Amino acid sequence: MTSPPPLNGIRVLEFAGLAPGPFAGLLLADYGATVLRINRVTPGAHTSTLPPPTPDLLTRHKSSIAIDLKSRSGIALLRALIPIVDVVIDPFRPGVLEKLGLSPEDVLLKLNPRVVVARMTGFRRDG
C-alpha cells in the first residue's frame, strides 16, 4: 500500500512570473500540493478558438486560471481565494503585490493569518 504524497492537502496559490516562483510551485506540486497558478490575461483569450499549449514546462501538475490583476473583480477574486490557501508564491519585483492592494502584512495575513507568503524574485527585496 502506498501512502499519499507528503504535501497532500496543501493548497498553493502561485502567481506566474520569473522562474524561481513557478519552479517552487512545480516542486510543491510534484510532492502532492494542489497548485493554482494565476496567469496574466492575454489579448484575444476570450475567443472561440483554443489557445495553443503553453511552452512553459513549469506548469506540470498545476491548474491555472487567467486573472486581470489590474481590475477590481480580479483583485476581489484573489482576495476570496486567500482564506482557503496555505501558501502564496509571489515572484514579482519588490512592491508589486503592495501596488495591487495585496500587501502580505496589511491584507494577505489579515485574510488568512496562517498563510505562508513565499516572496521570490531575481532582485533583492530592498530594491
C-alpha positions in Angstrom: 0.0 0.0 0.0 1.4 3.4 -0.9 0.9 6.4 1.2 -0.3 9.8 -0.1 2.3 12.3 -1.2 3.8 14.3 1.7 2.2 17.6 0.7 -1.2 16.1 0.0 -3.9 18.6 1.2 -1.6 21.7 1.0 -3.1 24.4 -1.3 -0.8 26.8 -3.1 -1.7 30.0 -5.0 1.2 30.8 -7.4 1.4 34.0 -9.4 3.0 33.3 -12.8 6.3 35.1 -13.2 10.0 34.5 -13.5 11.4 31.0 -12.9 12.1 30.9 -9.1 8.4 31.2 -8.2 7.0 28.8 -10.8 9.8 26.3 -10.1 9.0 26.4 -6.4 5.3 25.8 -7.3 6.4 22.9 -9.5 8.3 21.2 -6.7 5.4 21.6 -4.3 3.0 20.1 -6.9 5.4 17.2 -7.5 5.2 16.5 -3.8 1.4 16.4 -3.8 0.3 20.0 -3.1 -2.6 21.4 -5.1 -1.2 24.4 -7.0 -3.4 27.0 -8.7 -1.3 29.2 -11.0 -2.5 32.7 -11.7 -1.7 33.7 -15.2 -1.8 37.1 -16.7 -4.7 37.8 -19.0 -3.6 37.7 -22.7 -5.3 39.7 -25.5 -7.6 37.6 -27.6 -8.0 35.0 -24.9 -11.8 35.2 -25.0 -12.4 33.8 -28.5 -14.0 30.6 -29.8 -10.6 29.1 -30.7 -8.5 27.3 -28.2 -5.2 28.9 -27.3 -2.0 27.0 -28.2 -0.4 24.8 -25.5 1.9 26.7 -23.3 5.7 26.3 -23.9 6.2 26.8 -20.1 7.5 23.5 -18.7 6.9 24.7 -15.2 3.2 24.1 -15.3 3.3 20.3 -14.7 0.7 19.1 -12.2 -0.9 22.6 -11.8 -4.2 24.1 -12.5 -4.3 27.6 -13.9 -6.6 30.5 -14.4 -6.1 33.9 -16.0 -7.0 36.8 -13.9 -6.7 40.5 -14.7 -4.7 41.7 -11.7 -5.4 45.4 -12.6 -9.2 45.0 -12.3 -11.3 45.3 -9.2 -13.0 42.0 -10.0 -9.7 40.2 -10.4 -8.4 41.5 -7.1 -11.7 40.6 -5.4 -11.4 37.0 -6.8 -7.8 36.8 -5.4 -9.0 38.1 -2.0 -11.7 35.4 -2.0 -9.0 32.7 -2.6 -6.6 33.8 0.1 -8.6 32.4 3.1 -8.6 28.9 1.6 -4.9 28.6 0.6 -1.9 27.6 2.7 0.9 29.2 0.6 1.1 32.2 -1.7 4.1 32.3 -4.1 5.0 35.9 -5.1 7.5 36.0 -8.0 7.2 39.8 -8.6 9.6 42.7 -8.1 9.5 44.3 -4.7 6.4 46.3 -4.2 4.2 44.8 -6.9 1.8 43.0 -4.5 1.5 46.2 -2.5 0.6 48.2 -5.6 -2.1 45.6 -6.4 -3.6 46.1 -3.0 -2.4 42.7 -1.8 0.3 43.6 0.8 1.2 40.5 2.7 1.3 42.3 6.0 -1.7 44.6 5.6 -4.0 42.3 3.5 -3.0 38.7 3.0 -2.2 37.9 6.6 -5.4 39.6 7.8 -7.4 37.5 5.4 -5.6 34.3 6.4 -3.2 34.5 9.4 -1.8 31.0 8.7 -0.8 31.7 5.1 2.8 31.4 4.2 3.9 34.1 1.7 6.9 33.0 -0.3 8.4 36.0 -1.9 10.9 35.0 -4.6 12.5 37.4 -7.0 15.6 37.8 -9.1 16.1 41.1 -7.3 16.9 41.9 -3.7 13.8 42.6 -1.7 15.1 46.1 -0.8 15.3 47.2 -4.4 
